[in-house]
């Protein structure tokens, strides 16, 4: 008899197991497992507020992936309008920071206008099962099959940054009348912020070749990784109004022509540069205790050199003290990275070569320290938290019993992981249940860090 997998939101009962491999860092042993394979070039992966991995695939698809089972729920497929070739296609994505109350998803992709490649940034609404109501924020940015960018990030002031490549037009990055080779900053409705360097322009910084990594660190620094030509891949700190030199300056200002240009044009030099190039991709800050070698450091996925680079900074975050390379050639080209609240690292891989199109080599891989004991206590469903009655009749009140003087957050999800109810609760809270009949899962996280899961039947 075939194994049957029943996935209920946060609960996973599995009779099968996936192959695992061990990798030792300096002293920590990580266990790898394949979360999902057979993806079509995953470009962006994000740990969502629903505890699912959200991903774009370059041919034009967006999905939620259950990190425990690998189940893929397609939210959007606009492959018919996405231009997909080489580096072009559906690229960067970011979720609204207050996703519960504003379930907006921002996505950048390339498309064709009279056989000319263009790039646009759009916004979708998430209705719990799919992305709907596409709203264009900016479009008609000149594109190409390579040097597209395009990483997205929402800043703490609720403005959005978008990187654009030079699209093989080396005159564009220094031309402030063109949006190529720039970081662009806009409000979440697509309007231009009044405090941009030019209040009539999206341009935030200039002189970029092809920035594909972007991270706002806890130290307040905005880090970016960028592809160079045959020399000088870069790790930069992005500052408003600064020039990053391309194409006159490659890497540091270290020859007479570059020095003169840097002095005259407010050029910001990189923190680090690589010659020969390594093809840096995305970056993420790791602040968890689970992997000591990575704690409070910047992690960068690398394509050509097929590794994970970890940066240690000085106290101000403006100088690289050390860089360490891990997982060299372990998984092929590493495209993107995200981190779960439990400190598990997820990496999107893109095969072993730039031209590789075999979907079985395009995966999302989990890396976890199985020896780490979290400060969060997981207890059984017969523990301190009680939910009654169960089953509950639709329309009745659900009573929640917590430890004395404790408060917590109750979340109820359906079979597809859609949040049905999310409420702050205290001992003896009573909640009316008006959701459809069926089988659900609940999770309670107490203020002291205790977590508990359970099943709920509504009749």
Secondary structure as a PSIPRED ss2 file (coil, helix, strand):
# PSIPRED VFORMAT (PSIPRED V4.0)

   1 X C   1.000  0.000  0.000
   2 X C   1.000  0.000  0.000
   3 X C   1.000  0.000  0.000
   4 X C   1.000  0.000  0.000
   5 X C   1.000  0.000  0.000
   6 X E   0.000  0.000  1.000
   7 X E   0.000  0.000  1.000
   8 X E   0.000  0.000  1.000
   9 X C   1.000  0.000  0.000
  10 X C   1.000  0.000  0.000
  11 X E   0.000  0.000  1.000
  12 X E   0.000  0.000  1.000
  13 X E   0.000  0.000  1.000
  14 X C   1.000  0.000  0.000
  15 X C   1.000  0.000  0.000
  16 X C   1.000  0.000  0.000
  17 X C   1.000  0.000  0.000
  18 X C   1.000  0.000  0.000
  19 X C   1.000  0.000  0.000
  20 X E   0.000  0.000  1.000
  21 X E   0.000  0.000  1.000
  22 X E   0.000  0.000  1.000
  23 X E   0.000  0.000  1.000
  24 X E   0.000  0.000  1.000
  25 X C   1.000  0.000  0.000
  26 X C   1.000  0.000  0.000
  27 X C   1.000  0.000  0.000
  28 X C   1.000  0.000  0.000
  29 X E   0.000  0.000  1.000
  30 X E   0.000  0.000  1.000
  31 X E   0.000  0.000  1.000
  32 X E   0.000  0.000  1.000
  33 X E   0.000  0.000  1.000
  34 X E   0.000  0.000  1.000
  35 X E   0.000  0.000  1.000
  36 X E   0.000  0.000  1.000
  37 X C   1.000  0.000  0.000
  38 X C   1.000  0.000  0.000
  39 X C   1.000  0.000  0.000
  40 X C   1.000  0.000  0.000
  41 X C   1.000  0.000  0.000
  42 X E   0.000  0.000  1.000
  43 X E   0.000  0.000  1.000
  44 X E   0.000  0.000  1.000
  45 X E   0.000  0.000  1.000
  46 X E   0.000  0.000  1.000
  47 X E   0.000  0.000  1.000
  48 X C   1.000  0.000  0.000
  49 X C   1.000  0.000  0.000
  50 X C   1.000  0.000  0.000
  51 X C   1.000  0.000  0.000
  52 X C   1.000  0.000  0.000
  53 X E   0.000  0.000  1.000
  54 X E   0.000  0.000  1.000
  55 X E   0.000  0.000  1.000
  56 X E   0.000  0.000  1.000
  57 X E   0.000  0.000  1.000
  58 X C   1.000  0.000  0.000
  59 X C   1.000  0.000  0.000
  60 X C   1.000  0.000  0.000
  61 X E   0.000  0.000  1.000
  62 X E   0.000  0.000  1.000
  63 X E   0.000  0.000  1.000
  64 X E   0.000  0.000  1.000
  65 X E   0.000  0.000  1.000
  66 X C   1.000  0.000  0.000
  67 X C   1.000  0.000  0.000
  68 X C   1.000  0.000  0.000
  69 X C   1.000  0.000  0.000
  70 X C   1.000  0.000  0.000
  71 X C   1.000  0.000  0.000
  72 X E   0.000  0.000  1.000
  73 X E   0.000  0.000  1.000
  74 X E   0.000  0.000  1.000
  75 X E   0.000  0.000  1.000
  76 X E   0.000  0.000  1.000
  77 X E   0.000  0.000  1.000
  78 X C   1.000  0.000  0.000
  79 X C   1.000  0.000  0.000
  80 X C   1.000  0.000  0.000
  81 X C   1.000  0.000  0.000
  82 X C   1.000  0.000  0.000
  83 X C   1.000  0.000  0.000
  84 X C   1.000  0.000  0.000
  85 X E   0.000  0.000  1.000
  86 X C   1.000  0.000  0.000
  87 X C   1.000  0.000  0.000
  88 X E   0.000  0.000  1.000
  89 X C   1.000  0.000  0.000
  90 X E   0.000  0.000  1.000
  91 X E   0.000  0.000  1.000
  92 X E   0.000  0.000  1.000
  93 X E   0.000  0.000  1.000
  94 X E   0.000  0.000  1.000
  95 X E   0.000  0.000  1.000
  96 X C   1.000  0.000  0.000
  97 X C   1.000  0.000  0.000
  98 X C   1.000  0.000  0.000
  99 X C   1.000  0.000  0.000
 100 X C   1.000  0.000  0.000
 101 X C   1.000  0.000  0.000
 102 X C   1.000  0.000  0.000
 103 X C   1.000  0.000  0.000
 104 X E   0.000  0.000  1.000
 105 X E   0.000  0.000  1.000
 106 X E   0.000  0.000  1.000
 107 X E   0.000  0.000  1.000
 108 X E   0.000  0.000  1.000
 109 X E   0.000  0.000  1.000
 110 X E   0.000  0.000  1.000
 111 X E   0.000  0.000  1.000
 112 X E   0.000  0.000  1.000
 113 X E   0.000  0.000  1.000
 114 X C   1.000  0.000  0.000
 115 X C   1.000  0.000  0.000
 116 X E   0.000  0.000  1.000
 117 X E   0.000  0.000  1.000
 118 X E   0.000  0.000  1.000
 119 X E   0.000  0.000  1.000
 120 X E   0.000  0.000  1.000
 121 X E   0.000  0.000  1.000
 122 X E   0.000  0.000  1.000
 123 X E   0.000  0.000  1.000
 124 X E   0.000  0.000  1.000
 125 X E   0.000  0.000  1.000
 126 X E   0.000  0.000  1.000
 127 X C   1.000  0.000  0.000
 128 X C   1.000  0.000  0.000
 129 X C   1.000  0.000  0.000
 130 X C   1.000  0.000  0.000
 131 X E   0.000  0.000  1.000
 132 X E   0.000  0.000  1.000
 133 X E   0.000  0.000  1.000
 134 X E   0.000  0.000  1.000
 135 X E   0.000  0.000  1.000
 136 X E   0.000  0.000  1.000
 137 X E   0.000  0.000  1.000
 138 X E   0.000  0.000  1.000
 139 X E   0.000  0.000  1.000
 140 X E   0.000  0.000  1.000
 141 X E   0.000  0.000  1.000
 142 X E   0.000  0.000  1.000
 143 X C   1.000  0.000  0.000
 144 X C   1.000  0.000  0.000
 145 X C   1.000  0.000  0.000
 146 X C   1.000  0.000  0.000
 147 X C   1.000  0.000  0.000
 148 X C   1.000  0.000  0.000
 149 X E   0.000  0.000  1.000
 150 X E   0.000  0.000  1.000
 151 X E   0.000  0.000  1.000
 152 X E   0.000  0.000  1.000
 153 X E   0.000  0.000  1.000
 154 X E   0.000  0.000  1.000
 155 X C   1.000  0.000  0.000
 156 X C   1.000  0.000  0.000
 157 X C   1.000  0.000  0.000
 158 X C   1.000  0.000  0.000
 159 X E   0.000  0.000  1.000
 160 X E   0.000  0.000  1.000
 161 X E   0.000  0.000  1.000
 162 X E   0.000  0.000  1.000
 163 X E   0.000  0.000  1.000
 164 X E   0.000  0.000  1.000
 165 X C   1.000  0.000  0.000
 166 X C   1.000  0.000  0.000
 167 X C   1.000  0.000  0.000
 168 X C   1.000  0.000  0.000
 169 X C   1.000  0.000  0.000
 170 X C   1.000  0.000  0.000
 171 X C   1.000  0.000  0.000
 172 X C   1.000  0.000  0.000
 173 X C   1.000  0.000  0.000
 174 X C   1.000  0.000  0.000
 175 X C   1.000  0.000  0.000
 176 X C   1.000  0.000  0.000
 177 X C   1.000  0.000  0.000
 178 X C   1.000  0.000  0.000
 179 X C   1.000  0.000  0.000
 180 X C   1.000  0.000  0.000
 181 X C   1.000  0.000  0.000
 182 X E   0.000  0.000  1.000
 183 X E   0.000  0.000  1.000
 184 X E   0.000  0.000  1.000
 185 X E   0.000  0.000  1.000
 186 X E   0.000  0.000  1.000
 187 X E   0.000  0.000  1.000
 188 X C   1.000  0.000  0.000
 189 X C   1.000  0.000  0.000
 190 X C   1.000  0.000  0.000
 191 X C   1.000  0.000  0.000
 192 X C   1.000  0.000  0.000
 193 X C   1.000  0.000  0.000
 194 X C   1.000  0.000  0.000
 195 X C   1.000  0.000  0.000
 196 X C   1.000  0.000  0.000
 197 X C   1.000  0.000  0.000
 198 X C   1.000  0.000  0.000
 199 X C   1.000  0.000  0.000
 200 X C   1.000  0.000  0.000
 201 X C   1.000  0.000  0.000
 202 X C   1.000  0.000  0.000
 203 X E   0.000  0.000  1.000
 204 X E   0.000  0.000  1.000
 205 X E   0.000  0.000  1.000
 206 X E   0.000  0.000  1.000
 207 X C   1.000  0.000  0.000
 208 X C   1.000  0.000  0.000
 209 X C   1.000  0.000  0.000
 210 X C   1.000  0.000  0.000
 211 X E   0.000  0.000  1.000
 212 X E   0.000  0.000  1.000
 213 X E   0.000  0.000  1.000
 214 X E   0.000  0.000  1.000
 215 X E   0.000  0.000  1.000
 216 X E   0.000  0.000  1.000
 217 X C   1.000  0.000  0.000
 218 X C   1.000  0.000  0.000
 219 X C   1.000  0.000  0.000
 220 X C   1.000  0.000  0.000
 221 X C   1.000  0.000  0.000
 222 X E   0.000  0.000  1.000
 223 X E   0.000  0.000  1.000
 224 X E   0.000  0.000  1.000
 225 X E   0.000  0.000  1.000
 226 X E   0.000  0.000  1.000
 227 X C   1.000  0.000  0.000
 228 X C   1.000  0.000  0.000
 229 X C   1.000  0.000  0.000
 230 X C   1.000  0.000  0.000
 231 X C   1.000  0.000  0.000
 232 X C   1.000  0.000  0.000
 233 X E   0.000  0.000  1.000
 234 X E   0.000  0.000  1.000
 235 X E   0.000  0.000  1.000
 236 X E   0.000  0.000  1.000
 237 X E   0.000  0.000  1.000
 238 X C   1.000  0.000  0.000
 239 X C   1.000  0.000  0.000
 240 X C   1.000  0.000  0.000
 241 X C   1.000  0.000  0.000
 242 X C   1.000  0.000  0.000
 243 X E   0.000  0.000  1.000
 244 X C   1.000  0.000  0.000
 245 X C   1.000  0.000  0.000
 246 X C   1.000  0.000  0.000
 247 X C   1.000  0.000  0.000
 248 X C   1.000  0.000  0.000
 249 X C   1.000  0.000  0.000
 250 X C   1.000  0.000  0.000
 251 X C   1.000  0.000  0.000
 252 X C   1.000  0.000  0.000
 253 X C   1.000  0.000  0.000
 254 X C   1.000  0.000  0.000
 255 X C   1.000  0.000  0.000
 256 X H   0.000  1.000  0.000
 257 X H   0.000  1.000  0.000
 258 X H   0.000  1.000  0.000
 259 X H   0.000  1.000  0.000
 260 X H   0.000  1.000  0.000
 261 X H   0.000  1.000  0.000
 262 X H   0.000  1.000  0.000
 263 X H   0.000  1.000  0.000
 264 X H   0.000  1.000  0.000
 265 X C   1.000  0.000  0.000
 266 X C   1.000  0.000  0.000
 267 X E   0.000  0.000  1.000
 268 X C   1.000  0.000  0.000
 269 X C   1.000  0.000  0.000
 270 X C   1.000  0.000  0.000
 271 X C   1.000  0.000  0.000
 272 X E   0.000  0.000  1.000
 273 X E   0.000  0.000  1.000
 274 X E   0.000  0.000  1.000
 275 X C   1.000  0.000  0.000
 276 X C   1.000  0.000  0.000
 277 X C   1.000  0.000  0.000
 278 X C   1.000  0.000  0.000
 279 X C   1.000  0.000  0.000
 280 X E   0.000  0.000  1.000
 281 X E   0.000  0.000  1.000
 282 X E   0.000  0.000  1.000
 283 X E   0.000  0.000  1.000
 284 X E   0.000  0.000  1.000
 285 X E   0.000  0.000  1.000
 286 X E   0.000  0.000  1.000
 287 X C   1.000  0.000  0.000
 288 X C   1.000  0.000  0.000
 289 X C   1.000  0.000  0.000
 290 X C   1.000  0.000  0.000
 291 X C   1.000  0.000  0.000
 292 X H   0.000  1.000  0.000
 293 X H   0.000  1.000  0.000
 294 X H   0.000  1.000  0.000
 295 X C   1.000  0.000  0.000
 296 X C   1.000  0.000  0.000
 297 X E   0.000  0.000  1.000
 298 X E   0.000  0.000  1.000
 299 X E   0.000  0.000  1.000
 300 X E   0.000  0.000  1.000
 301 X E   0.000  0.000  1.000
 302 X E   0.000  0.000  1.000
 303 X C   1.000  0.000  0.000
 304 X C   1.000  0.000  0.000
 305 X C   1.000  0.000  0.000
 306 X C   1.000  0.000  0.000
 307 X C   1.000  0.000  0.000
 308 X E   0.000  0.000  1.000
 309 X E   0.000  0.000  1.000
 310 X E   0.000  0.000  1.000
 311 X E   0.000  0.000  1.000
 312 X E   0.000  0.000  1.000
 313 X E   0.000  0.000  1.000
 314 X C   1.000  0.000  0.000
 315 X C   1.000  0.000  0.000
 316 X C   1.000  0.000  0.000
 317 X C   1.000  0.000  0.000
 318 X C   1.000  0.000  0.000
 319 X C   1.000  0.000  0.000
 320 X E   0.000  0.000  1.000
 321 X E   0.000  0.000  1.000
 322 X E   0.000  0.000  1.000
 323 X E   0.000  0.000  1.000
 324 X E   0.000  0.000  1.000
 325 X E   0.000  0.000  1.000
 326 X E   0.000  0.000  1.000
 327 X C   1.000  0.000  0.000
 328 X C   1.000  0.000  0.000
 329 X C   1.000  0.000  0.000
 330 X C   1.000  0.000  0.000
 331 X C   1.000  0.000  0.000
 332 X C   1.000  0.000  0.000
 333 X C   1.000  0.000  0.000
 334 X E   0.000  0.000  1.000
 335 X E   0.000  0.000  1.000
 336 X E   0.000  0.000  1.000
 337 X E   0.000  0.000  1.000
 338 X E   0.000  0.000  1.000
 339 X E   0.000  0.000  1.000
 340 X C   1.000  0.000  0.000
 341 X C   1.000  0.000  0.000
 342 X C   1.000  0.000  0.000
 343 X C   1.000  0.000  0.000
 344 X C   1.000  0.000  0.000
 345 X E   0.000  0.000  1.000
 346 X E   0.000  0.000  1.000
 347 X E   0.000  0.000  1.000
 348 X E   0.000  0.000  1.000
 349 X E   0.000  0.000  1.000
 350 X C   1.000  0.000  0.000
 351 X C   1.000  0.000  0.000
 352 X C   1.000  0.000  0.000
 353 X C   1.000  0.000  0.000
 354 X C   1.000  0.000  0.000
 355 X C   1.000  0.000  0.000
 356 X C   1.000  0.000  0.000
 357 X C   1.000  0.000  0.000
 358 X C   1.000  0.000  0.000
 359 X H   0.000  1.000  0.000
 360 X H   0.000  1.000  0.000
 361 X H   0.000  1.000  0.000
 362 X C   1.000  0.000  0.000
 363 X C   1.000  0.000  0.000
 364 X E   0.000  0.000  1.000
 365 X E   0.000  0.000  1.000
 366 X E   0.000  0.000  1.000
 367 X E   0.000  0.000  1.000
 368 X E   0.000  0.000  1.000
 369 X C   1.000  0.000  0.000
 370 X C   1.000  0.000  0.000
 371 X C   1.000  0.000  0.000
 372 X C   1.000  0.000  0.000
 373 X C   1.000  0.000  0.000
 374 X C   1.000  0.000  0.000
 375 X C   1.000  0.000  0.000
 376 X C   1.000  0.000  0.000
 377 X C   1.000  0.000  0.000
 378 X E   0.000  0.000  1.000
 379 X E   0.000  0.000  1.000
 380 X C   1.000  0.000  0.000
 381 X C   1.000  0.000  0.000
 382 X C   1.000  0.000  0.000
 383 X C   1.000  0.000  0.000
 384 X C   1.000  0.000  0.000
 385 X C   1.000  0.000  0.000
 386 X E   0.000  0.000  1.000
 387 X E   0.000  0.000  1.000
 388 X E   0.000  0.000  1.000
 389 X C   1.000  0.000  0.000
 390 X C   1.000  0.000  0.000
 391 X C   1.000  0.000  0.000
 392 X E   0.000  0.000  1.000
 393 X C   1.000  0.000  0.000
 394 X C   1.000  0.000  0.000
 395 X C   1.000  0.000  0.000
 396 X C   1.000  0.000  0.000
 397 X E   0.000  0.000  1.000
 398 X E   0.000  0.000  1.000
 399 X E   0.000  0.000  1.000
 400 X E   0.000  0.000  1.000
 401 X E   0.000  0.000  1.000
 402 X C   1.000  0.000  0.000
 403 X C   1.000  0.000  0.000
 404 X C   1.000  0.000  0.000
 405 X C   1.000  0.000  0.000
 406 X C   1.000  0.000  0.000
 407 X E   0.000  0.000  1.000
 408 X E   0.000  0.000  1.000
 409 X E   0.000  0.000  1.000
 410 X E   0.000  0.000  1.000
 411 X E   0.000  0.000  1.000
 412 X E   0.000  0.000  1.000
 413 X E   0.000  0.000  1.000
 414 X C   1.000  0.000  0.000
 415 X C   1.000  0.000  0.000
 416 X C   1.000  0.000  0.000
 417 X C   1.000  0.000  0.000
 418 X C   1.000  0.000  0.000
 419 X E   0.000  0.000  1.000
 420 X E   0.000  0.000  1.000
 421 X E   0.000  0.000  1.000
 422 X E   0.000  0.000  1.000
 423 X E   0.000  0.000  1.000
 424 X E   0.000  0.000  1.000
 425 X E   0.000  0.000  1.000
 426 X E   0.000  0.000  1.000
 427 X C   1.000  0.000  0.000
 428 X C   1.000  0.000  0.000
 429 X E   0.000  0.000  1.000
 430 X E   0.000  0.000  1.000
 431 X E   0.000  0.000  1.000
 432 X E   0.000  0.000  1.000
 433 X C   1.000  0.000  0.000
 434 X C   1.000  0.000  0.000
 435 X C   1.000  0.000  0.000
 436 X C   1.000  0.000  0.000
 437 X C   1.000  0.000  0.000
 438 X E   0.000  0.000  1.000
 439 X E   0.000  0.000  1.000
 440 X E   0.000  0.000  1.000
 441 X E   0.000  0.000  1.000
 442 X E   0.000  0.000  1.000
 443 X E   0.000  0.000  1.000
 444 X E   0.000  0.000  1.000
 445 X E   0.000  0.000  1.000
 446 X E   0.000  0.000  1.000
 447 X C   1.000  0.000  0.000
 448 X C   1.000  0.000  0.000
 449 X C   1.000  0.000  0.000
 450 X C   1.000  0.000  0.000
 451 X E   0.000  0.000  1.000
 452 X E   0.000  0.000  1.000
 453 X E   0.000  0.000  1.000
 454 X E   0.000  0.000  1.000
 455 X E   0.000  0.000  1.000
 456 X E   0.000  0.000  1.000
 457 X E   0.000  0.000  1.000
 458 X E   0.000  0.000  1.000
 459 X C   1.000  0.000  0.000
